Amino acid sequence: MVKVIICVLVMISSIHCTKNSMKYRIYETSASGNKMTSIQLPVEVKASNKISINTSKHKQTIVGFGGSFTESSCHLLQQMDDINRDDILNAYFSEEGAAYSLNRTHINSCDFSLSHYSYSETEDPTLSNFSIDHDKKEIIPTILQAQKISKDGFRLIASPWTAPPWMKDNNNWVGGKLLPKYNDTWALYFSKYLESYKNEGIAFWGITVENEPMGNGNNWESMHFSPSEMTDFVVEHLKPKLTQNGWQKVKILGFDQNRLDLPHWVDTMYQNEKSLASFDGTAIHWYESTFDFFPDQLNYAHQKAPEKLLIQTEACIDAEIPAWQNDKWYWSQEATDWGYEWASADKKYLHPKYIPVYRYANDIINCLNHYVNGWIDWNMVLDRQGGPNWFKNWCVAPVIVDTATQEIYYTPLYYVMAHFSKFIRPEAKILEHTIDTNDILVVSAINSDSSIAVVVFNPDHQQKVVQIDLDSKIFYTKISGQAIQTLMFNK
């Protein structure tokens, strides 16, 4: 039982008041041991850096932040006793916890499943035998439990890794393409999935057309689309079928792979009025690099269609067995990703060793400052091996569990995610800012209740005092070395 995790998030923090009557609270997570800890300001301060924020200059609207209900995560949660499972779900979904607001799950199996499965195992063009009974064992119960805990509710995205093998040209779970004769059947599959989940009390905000349509090296479940093939499928089959069956409000997100290739995809997806109307936005991943967030590609996609969504749907510390009860590792430059060993020679430079906390903080802040509307982590819970994963594709999650001993480890990544999800709420607007240094990163947002969240990341080992000019009102914070802070302003 680890109620301390929740208590940390709801502890009474120091409220700093200024003569302009604005109140603000400061929360910090740091390599020195702070975990969403309230921070007191020094009596006298002399700022080393300055941030200026204009609350009247709004950028994109936030959809939310969260993680993924993989079968692996749901299986582990259902192996925990009632008290520990509730602790984890409260830590993620309660108002006192991280208050996740945008989450993802998979249609059919993925690598973070216990085995291969689909909802139509044998050839059946009419899908008369379609059934989500497999998901009723652990995925659906977990989502329903999370829904009960979430005060404001959360949005949910579903993504397929592959169609059932019988619909594909290679009759295999891995690789291959959808046979043209099954275009309508596969579109119907999405509709039946949405209907079946609705009958279980779960509504979807959006879908992606295909997870990683460019492939994953033929390792686990996949199905390939070119940009034109995906666009044609959406325009001619998926969008009409969903509209016909009453799912026209469900968002359709194209692409769903690494940002480097984003411009080529949006050029095709948004090539004419009909295709532009068929997509609600694009989904993106971060696995192309351990440090580059590809700002030019994000800016290009936004400029191509400013009204369309950009949703980061997957990110994780991949190709690693989790460090257990070792916070120091998450603040150290020890992690490697898939590309450290396997990237081609011309792209090897994109995959150096990195600091896990830094990668999360850097990517989320920079994504938000370059028009991304939502940011979703991958598995919410994994075991000490980094699974279960049928392909043995071990990864790290913000929460690691040992089901045998019923122990729970909330890694520093959990707290980093909470710095955003808890304080930058759905419908918030990202604000424009200026900063006089490259030594720290910042993003700010104004929520619908007029509260303002300012997230500051200091990757330097030295403590910094920062002046924040908020509509010409001056505030200060002292941020530890190797730390992330959220400042919450309320009038």
QUIGIJO-V25344 format. One record per run of one state. SS is the DSSP state (@ for helix, = for strand, . for the rest). FROM is the first residue (numbers start at 0). TO is the last residue. If there is no record, write none. Layout:
SS_FROM_TO / SS_FROM_TO
//
This chain:
._0_2 / @_3_9 / ._10_13 / =_14_16 / ._17_21 / =_22_29 / ._30_35 / =_36_37 / ._38_47 / =_48_60 / ._61_62 / =_63_68 / ._69_69 / @_70_78 / ._79_80 / @_81_92 / ._93_100 / =_101_106 / ._107_131 / @_132_135 / ._136_137 / @_138_148 / ._149_153 / =_154_159 / ._160_163 / @_164_166 / =_167_167 / ._168_176 / =_177_177 / ._178_178 / @_179_198 / ._199_204 / =_205_207 / ._208_225 / @_226_243 / ._244_249 / =_250_257 / @_258_268 / ._269_271 / @_272_277 / ._278_279 / =_280_284 / ._285_293 / @_294_303 / ._304_307 / =_308_313 / ._314_315 / =_316_317 / ._318_325 / @_326_329 / ._330_331 / =_332_334 / ._335_336 / @_337_341 / ._342_343 / @_344_349 / ._350_352 / =_353_354 / @_355_367 / ._368_372 / =_373_378 / ._379_379 / =_380_382 / ._383_393 / =_394_395 / ._396_397 / =_398_401 / ._402_405 / =_406_409 / ._410_410 / @_411_420 / ._421_427 / =_428_434 / ._435_438 / =_439_445 / ._446_450 / =_451_457 / ._458_462 / =_463_469 / ._470_471 / =_472_478 / ._479_481 / =_482_489 / ._490_490
//
